[in-house]
Amino acid sequence: MNFSYRPAVTDAERDEPFHRMRREGLLGCAMYAFAEPTLDDWRRVTARGLLLRCEDASGRLAACGLFTPWRGTVLEFDFTTFRESAALAPTMAAGGFAWIFRETACSGIAGICPVPNRHAWRLAGACGFRVLGRLPGACFYARKGRFVDGVLVILSRAEWTARARHAHNQGGTMGFGGGMSSKPSVPEVTPAPKQEVAKPVTEAATAARQNQRDKAAKAAGIGGAITTSPLARARSEERKTLLGQ
């Protein structure tokens, strides 16, 4: 199936994805940070970025992607597909990424997926995103009423170009390994190392240890044998060290 892409321009074009997501019960997944997302919430969030519409051959909305400036020339993305075309999500997302890299100066596309949102994980993995790391408590998940871990993923322009070149050399279309049936590996959070607690050392124990060191040095005959400063060398010019014997 062929898809076309264009930015939403009018209010009606920008609002259409919200109304459709609400009808299909997808708002809880697409806008997971809101307990009860409203149209005003949608408008406020989408106003900060470029809302890209994915349409089928008849011009009907099939999916949408929100690309928001993040840092430098990197864009953060959110991509939503509707129920009837969910199986084509990787293909539609790939077309959206191709449009972004072709039409903008974007150097990379990043996303933060909440760990509990397995649909976002499957889409990111199917589209070739790399996992950069797991961010503890990065995403507020309204369904759980608390912050949950998020996983940072990235797709750079260089990686995208390399994949496109490889697909062209193979005489096929862009392939995205993993598909919608696989689940990308979610990195575990590395536990913080236990803080070392210094045990108190008594004065008597310190003196005993130093006494043992002095006895060992005397027995080995190395007391003052290795000089480490000009003054020490001047005072012992005639004395050979163990290193000089």
C-alpha positions as CSV (number, residue, x, y, z in Angstrom):
1,M,0.0,0.0,0.0
2,N,1.3,3.5,-0.9
3,F,1.2,6.3,1.7
4,S,1.7,10.0,1.3
5,Y,2.9,12.4,4.0
6,R,2.2,16.1,4.7
7,P,2.2,18.4,7.7
8,A,-1.1,19.2,9.3
9,V,-1.9,22.8,8.5
10,T,-5.5,23.6,9.5
11,D,-7.1,23.2,12.9
12,A,-9.3,20.5,11.5
13,E,-6.3,18.5,10.2
14,R,-4.5,18.8,13.5
15,D,-7.6,17.9,15.5
16,E,-8.6,14.9,13.4
17,P,-6.1,12.4,14.9
18,F,-7.3,13.3,18.5
19,H,-10.9,12.7,17.7
20,R,-10.1,9.4,16.0
21,M,-7.9,8.2,18.8
22,R,-10.7,8.9,21.2
23,R,-13.2,7.0,19.2
24,E,-10.9,4.0,19.0
25,G,-9.9,4.1,22.6
26,L,-6.2,4.9,21.9
27,L,-5.8,8.1,23.9
28,G,-4.5,6.2,27.0
29,C,-1.7,4.7,25.0
30,A,-0.9,7.8,22.8
31,M,-1.1,10.3,25.6
32,Y,-0.1,8.1,28.5
33,A,1.0,11.1,30.7
34,F,-2.6,12.4,30.9
35,A,-5.3,10.7,33.0
36,E,-8.1,12.1,30.9
37,P,-6.6,13.9,27.9
38,T,-8.6,16.6,26.3
39,L,-8.5,18.3,23.0
40,D,-6.9,21.4,24.6
41,D,-4.2,19.1,25.9
42,W,-3.6,17.7,22.4
43,R,-3.5,21.2,20.9
44,R,-1.0,22.4,23.5
45,V,1.3,19.4,23.0
46,T,1.2,19.4,19.2
47,A,1.7,23.1,18.9
48,R,5.3,22.6,20.0
49,G,6.2,20.5,17.0
50,L,5.5,19.3,13.4
51,L,2.4,17.1,13.2
52,L,2.9,14.8,10.1
53,R,-0.1,13.1,8.6
54,C,0.2,9.7,7.0
55,E,-2.6,9.2,4.4
56,D,-3.6,6.3,2.2
57,A,-4.2,6.5,-1.5
58,S,-7.7,7.9,-1.0
59,G,-6.4,10.7,1.3
60,R,-7.8,9.1,4.5
61,L,-5.7,9.5,7.7
62,A,-3.9,6.3,8.5
63,A,-1.4,7.4,11.1
64,C,0.3,10.5,12.4
65,G,3.7,11.4,13.8
66,L,4.6,14.3,16.1
67,F,8.2,15.6,15.7
68,T,9.3,18.1,18.4
69,P,12.6,19.9,18.6
70,W,14.7,18.4,21.4
71,R,18.4,19.3,21.5
72,G,20.4,20.8,18.6
73,T,19.1,19.3,15.4
74,V,17.7,16.2,17.0
75,L,13.9,15.7,16.9
76,E,11.9,13.8,19.5
77,F,9.1,11.8,18.0
78,D,5.8,10.2,18.9
79,F,4.0,8.0,16.3
80,T,0.4,6.8,16.4
81,T,-1.4,4.3,14.1
82,F,-5.0,3.5,14.1
83,R,-6.5,0.1,14.7
84,E,-7.4,-0.8,11.1
85,S,-3.8,-0.2,9.9
86,A,-1.9,-1.2,13.0
87,A,-0.2,-4.1,11.2
88,L,1.4,-1.6,8.8
89,A,2.8,0.6,11.5
90,P,6.5,0.0,10.8
91,T,6.0,0.7,7.1
92,M,4.1,3.9,7.8
93,A,6.6,5.1,10.4
94,A,9.4,4.4,8.0
95,G,7.8,6.6,5.4
96,G,7.4,9.4,8.0
97,F,11.1,9.2,9.0
98,A,12.1,9.2,5.3
99,W,10.1,12.4,4.9
100,I,11.7,14.1,7.9
101,F,15.2,13.3,6.8
102,R,14.5,14.4,3.3
103,E,12.6,17.6,4.1
104,T,14.3,18.9,7.2
105,A,17.9,19.3,8.5
106,C,17.2,16.8,11.3
107,S,20.4,14.9,12.3
108,G,18.6,12.2,14.3
109,I,15.2,11.1,15.7
110,A,15.0,10.2,19.3
111,G,12.3,8.8,21.5
112,I,11.7,7.9,25.1
113,C,9.4,4.8,25.5
114,P,7.8,4.0,28.8
115,V,8.8,0.5,29.7
116,P,5.2,-0.7,30.3
117,N,4.2,0.5,26.8
118,R,5.1,-2.6,24.8
119,H,3.4,-1.2,21.6
120,A,5.9,1.7,21.5
121,W,8.7,-0.8,22.1
122,R,7.7,-3.0,19.2
123,L,7.3,0.0,16.8
124,A,10.7,1.4,17.8
125,G,12.5,-1.9,17.4
126,A,10.8,-2.7,14.1
127,C,11.9,0.7,12.7
128,G,15.6,0.1,13.5
129,F,16.0,2.3,16.5
130,R,19.0,1.7,18.8
131,V,18.6,1.6,22.5
132,L,20.9,4.1,24.2
133,G,19.9,3.4,27.8
134,R,17.2,3.1,30.4
135,L,16.2,6.3,32.3
136,P,14.9,5.6,35.8
137,G,11.6,7.4,36.4
138,A,11.7,9.4,33.1
139,C,8.0,9.0,32.1
140,F,4.9,9.8,34.1
141,Y,2.4,7.0,33.4
142,A,-1.1,8.2,34.3
143,R,-2.5,4.6,34.2
144,K,-0.2,3.7,37.1
145,G,-0.3,7.1,38.7
146,R,3.4,7.3,39.0
147,F,6.7,7.8,37.2
148,V,8.0,4.7,35.4
149,D,11.3,4.0,33.7
150,G,11.8,5.2,30.1
151,V,14.1,3.8,27.5
152,L,16.0,6.3,25.2
153,V,16.1,5.2,21.6
154,I,17.8,6.9,18.6
155,L,17.9,6.7,14.8
156,S,20.5,8.9,13.2
157,R,20.5,10.3,9.7
158,A,23.7,8.4,9.0
159,E,22.1,5.1,10.2
160,W,19.0,5.8,8.1
161,T,21.1,6.5,5.0
162,A,23.1,3.4,5.5
163,R,20.0,1.3,5.8
164,A,18.5,2.9,2.7
165,R,21.7,2.3,0.7
166,H,21.8,-1.4,1.8
167,A,18.2,-1.9,0.8
168,H,18.8,-0.3,-2.6
169,N,21.9,-2.5,-3.2
170,Q,19.8,-5.6,-2.3
171,G,17.3,-4.5,-5.0
172,G,14.5,-4.3,-2.5
173,T,12.7,-1.8,-0.2
174,M,13.6,-0.7,3.2
175,G,13.4,-3.6,5.6
176,F,12.9,-3.3,9.3
177,G,13.9,-6.4,11.2
178,G,11.8,-7.6,14.2
179,G,8.4,-6.8,12.9
180,M,5.5,-6.1,15.2
181,S,5.6,-9.6,16.8
182,S,9.0,-9.2,18.5
183,K,9.8,-7.4,21.6
184,P,13.1,-5.4,21.8
185,S,15.2,-6.1,24.8
186,V,14.7,-3.6,27.6
187,P,18.0,-2.9,29.5
188,E,17.9,-3.4,33.2
189,V,18.6,-0.6,35.5
190,T,22.1,-1.0,37.0
191,P,21.7,-0.9,40.8
192,A,23.5,1.8,42.6
193,P,26.7,0.5,44.3
194,K,26.4,0.2,48.0
195,Q,28.1,3.0,49.8
196,E,31.2,1.9,51.6
197,V,31.2,2.7,55.2
198,A,34.6,3.4,56.8
199,K,35.0,1.4,59.9
200,P,36.5,3.4,62.8
201,V,40.1,2.6,63.6
202,T,41.3,2.9,67.1
203,E,44.6,4.6,68.0
204,A,45.9,1.4,69.5
205,A,45.2,-0.5,66.3
206,T,46.9,2.1,64.2
207,A,50.0,2.1,66.4
208,A,50.2,-1.7,66.2
209,R,50.0,-1.8,62.4
210,Q,52.8,0.8,62.2
211,N,54.9,-1.2,64.6
212,Q,54.5,-4.3,62.4
213,R,55.6,-2.3,59.3
214,D,58.7,-0.9,61.0
215,K,59.7,-4.4,62.1
216,A,59.3,-5.8,58.6
217,A,61.3,-3.0,57.1
218,K,64.1,-3.4,59.5
219,A,64.3,-7.1,58.9
220,A,64.5,-6.6,55.2
221,G,67.2,-3.9,55.6
222,I,65.4,-1.3,53.4
223,G,64.9,1.4,55.8
224,G,65.8,4.7,54.1
225,A,67.3,2.8,51.1
226,I,65.2,4.5,48.3
227,T,65.6,8.2,48.2
228,T,62.8,10.4,46.7
229,S,64.0,14.0,47.0
230,P,67.2,16.0,46.2
231,L,67.8,16.7,49.9
232,A,67.7,13.1,50.8
233,R,70.1,12.2,48.0
234,A,72.5,15.0,49.2
235,R,72.6,13.6,52.7
236,S,73.3,10.1,51.6
237,E,75.7,10.5,48.6
238,E,78.0,7.8,49.9
239,R,75.3,5.3,50.6
240,K,74.2,2.8,48.1
241,T,70.6,1.9,47.8
242,L,69.2,-1.5,47.1
243,L,68.3,-0.3,43.7
244,G,71.9,0.7,43.0
245,Q,73.6,-2.4,44.2
